[in-house]
Amino acid sequence: MLVLSKRKGFIRLALSYGCDVVPIFGVGNSDLFQTYSFGMGIRMWLQKALRVSIPIFHGRYFTPMPYKTKIQVLVGEPLHIPQPKVRGEKPDDKVVEEYLKIYIERAKELHKNNTHGRKLQII
């Protein structure tokens, strides 16, 4: 799962300073631990009220030690960002949306070309 739809700050910064953005993510991270949804309602309430996450999980031998599993790190082609006229100026929201869509498409393409049988969810 990639959380990108509402996270535009990295694109906004890249556009403000003319830095290229590279899609990178790990595949297999979610296989390191067994997680449970037990008591999810109260845990979500606590997370919102206290800003503390309470995960219920375990790894090898029911300990916090992760399972032995392969993690694949995928690195895509850089998304070239144009240099701004004034370094550090706030970019237009439409341009930010446009580059975020391109970044998401590149991430989807990277996932499709390098993973088999794994579903990519972008929220």
Phi, psi and chi 1 to 4 in degrees:
 res  aa     phi    psi   chi1   chi2   chi3   chi4
   1 MET       -  133.7  175.5 -175.7  -16.1      -
   2 LEU  -116.3  128.0  -70.2  177.0      -      -
   3 VAL   -97.3  100.5 -179.3      -      -      -
   4 LEU  -130.5  -28.0  -70.4  173.8      -      -
   5 SER   -57.1  -37.6  -61.5      -      -      -
   6 LYS  -106.5    4.7  -66.1 -177.2 -178.9 -179.7
   7 ARG  -105.2   95.3  -55.3 -128.4  171.8  131.9
   8 LYS  -112.3   -3.0  -58.7  171.8 -172.3  167.9
   9 GLY   -60.6  -39.6      -      -      -      -
  10 PHE   -67.9  -33.4   71.7  103.0      -      -
  11 ILE   -71.8  -41.6  -63.2  -69.8      -      -
  12 ARG   -60.8  -43.3 -169.3  171.2  -74.3  115.2
  13 LEU   -64.7  -42.6  -82.5  171.0      -      -
  14 ALA   -61.8  -40.9      -      -      -      -
  15 LEU   -70.4  -32.9  -73.4  164.7      -      -
  16 SER   -68.6  -32.9  -69.2      -      -      -
  17 TYR  -116.2   -0.2  -66.4   95.8      -      -
  18 GLY    73.6   32.6      -      -      -      -
  19 CYS   -96.7  139.2  -59.7      -      -      -
  20 ASP   -70.5  152.8  -67.7  -14.1      -      -
  21 VAL  -119.4  132.8 -179.2      -      -      -
  22 VAL  -116.6  123.3 -179.9      -      -      -
  23 PRO   -71.7  121.6   17.1  -21.2      -      -
  24 ILE  -138.3  133.7  -60.8  174.3      -      -
  25 PHE  -159.6  160.5   58.5   93.7      -      -
  26 GLY   -99.9  142.2      -      -      -      -
  27 VAL  -113.6  127.1  177.3      -      -      -
  28 GLY   110.3   -2.2      -      -      -      -
  29 ASN   -60.7  -37.1  -60.3  -10.7      -      -
  30 SER   -73.4   -7.9   59.2      -      -      -
  31 ASP   -91.5   -2.4  -60.3  -25.1      -      -
  32 LEU   -73.9  -27.9  -67.3  172.9      -      -
  33 PHE  -137.9  154.6  -62.4   98.8      -      -
  34 GLN   -92.7  124.2  176.0   67.7   44.0      -
  35 THR  -113.4  158.7   59.4      -      -      -
  36 TYR  -130.8  148.8  -60.7   96.4      -      -
  37 SER  -100.8   15.6   60.0      -      -      -
  38 PHE   -58.5  129.0  173.6   74.7      -      -
  39 GLY    66.3   31.1      -      -      -      -
  40 MET   -61.5  -36.4 -172.2   58.4   81.4      -
  41 GLY   -61.3  -50.8      -      -      -      -
  42 ILE   -68.5  -35.0 -171.6   80.5      -      -
  43 ARG   -66.6  -39.7  -72.6  170.6   37.6 -153.4
  44 MET   -67.7  -38.3  -68.8  -56.4  -69.7      -
  45 TRP   -62.3  -45.9  178.6   81.4      -      -
  46 LEU   -61.8  -38.7  -76.2  169.6      -      -
  47 GLN   -63.7  -41.8 -177.2  173.6  -22.7      -
  48 LYS   -72.3  -40.8  -72.6 -179.4 -177.9  179.5
  49 ALA   -74.6  -45.0      -      -      -      -
  50 LEU  -104.7   -7.4  -56.1  176.6      -      -
  51 ARG    59.6   38.6  -61.4 -178.3 -172.3  -98.7
  52 VAL  -129.8  126.8  174.4      -      -      -
  53 SER   -88.8  136.6  176.7      -      -      -
  54 ILE  -121.2   85.4  -55.8  171.6      -      -
  55 PRO   -78.7  147.4   27.9  -32.1      -      -
  56 ILE  -114.9  114.9  -59.4  175.2      -      -
  57 PHE  -154.4  168.6   70.6   96.1      -      -
  58 HIS  -156.5  161.1   71.7   81.2      -      -
  59 GLY  -119.7 -143.2      -      -      -      -
  60 ARG   -58.6  136.7  -88.5 -171.5  -73.7  173.4
  61 TYR    56.2   31.0  -44.8  115.5      -      -
  62 PHE    58.0   36.5  -70.1   93.4      -      -
  63 THR  -117.5  174.2   67.7      -      -      -
  64 PRO   -78.5    9.3    3.1    0.0      -      -
  65 MET   -80.1  126.1 -169.3  167.6   48.8      -
  66 PRO   -66.1  153.5   20.6  -27.3      -      -
  67 TYR   -65.8  152.6  -70.7  112.8      -      -
  68 LYS   -79.1  112.1  -70.9 -177.0  179.4 -179.8
  69 THR  -150.2  156.7 -174.2      -      -      -
  70 LYS   -82.4  133.2 -157.5  178.6 -148.4 -178.4
  71 ILE  -117.1  127.2  -63.6  177.5      -      -
  72 GLN  -106.8  124.5 -175.8  179.9   15.4      -
  73 VAL   -99.1  120.6  177.8      -      -      -
  74 LEU  -102.6  129.3  -55.9  176.5      -      -
  75 VAL  -123.2  121.3 -179.7      -      -      -
  76 GLY   -95.2 -175.9      -      -      -      -
  77 GLU   -74.3  142.6  -68.5  -67.0  -39.8      -
  78 PRO   -64.9  143.3   -7.6   14.0      -      -
  79 LEU   -93.3  110.1  173.5   57.6      -      -
  80 HIS   -75.8  127.1  -62.5  -70.5      -      -
  81 ILE  -106.6  132.5  -56.0  -69.3      -      -
  82 PRO   -68.5  150.6   23.9  -31.7      -      -
  83 GLN   -71.6  134.6  -68.6  -65.6  -38.1      -
  84 PRO   -75.0  158.0   27.3  -33.3      -      -
  85 LYS   -65.3  -42.8  -67.0  177.3 -176.0  173.9
  86 VAL  -121.4  118.4  177.5      -      -      -
  87 ARG   -62.1  127.8 -172.1  171.8  166.5   85.8
  88 GLY    91.3   -2.2      -      -      -      -
  89 GLU   -75.6  150.0   83.4  176.5  -25.0      -
  90 LYS   -71.5  126.2 -175.3  179.1  176.8 -173.4
  91 PRO   -77.4  160.7   26.3  -31.3      -      -
  92 ASP   -66.9  141.0 -175.5   37.4      -      -
  93 ASP   -61.1  -33.7  -72.7  -21.2      -      -
  94 LYS   -65.5  -38.0  -69.9  179.7 -177.0  178.7
  95 VAL   -68.5  -40.1  176.0      -      -      -
  96 VAL   -60.3  -46.3  172.6      -      -      -
  97 GLU   -60.2  -42.2  -73.5  -70.5  -25.3      -
  98 GLU   -62.1  -47.6  175.5 -173.4  -28.3      -
  99 TYR   -71.1  -32.1  -84.1   93.8      -      -
 100 LEU   -64.5  -40.6 -179.8   62.7      -      -
 101 LYS   -63.0  -41.4  -74.4 -179.7 -176.3  177.6
 102 ILE   -63.5  -42.6  -65.2  169.1      -      -
 103 TYR   -61.6  -44.2 -179.4   85.8      -      -
 104 ILE   -63.5  -41.7  -70.4  172.4      -      -
 105 GLU   -62.4  -40.6  -72.6  -55.6  -46.1      -
 106 ARG   -65.6  -38.9  -64.8 -115.3 -178.8  124.7
 107 ALA   -65.4  -41.5      -      -      -      -
 108 LYS   -62.4  -43.7  -75.2  179.5 -178.3  178.6
 109 GLU   -64.2  -42.9 -177.7 -179.9  -44.0      -
 110 LEU   -60.1  -44.2  180.0   64.0      -      -
 111 HIS   -64.7  -46.2 -175.3  -89.2      -      -
 112 LYS   -61.7  -39.4 -174.0  178.0  102.8  177.6
 113 ASN   -78.1  -16.8  -66.4  -21.8      -      -
 114 ASN  -122.0   -8.7  -66.8  -71.3      -      -
 115 THR  -123.5  146.4   60.8      -      -      -
 116 HIS  -127.0  121.8  -52.9  -71.1      -      -
 117 GLY    85.2    1.6      -      -      -      -
 118 ARG  -104.8  138.2  -69.8 -176.2   93.0   81.4
 119 LYS   -94.4  137.0 -176.2  179.4  175.3 -173.2
 120 LEU  -104.4  125.0  176.1   63.8      -      -
 121 GLN  -116.8  124.0 -179.5 -177.5    5.9      -
 122 ILE  -112.5  121.5  -63.1  179.5      -      -
 123 ILE  -121.7      -   56.4  171.7      -      -
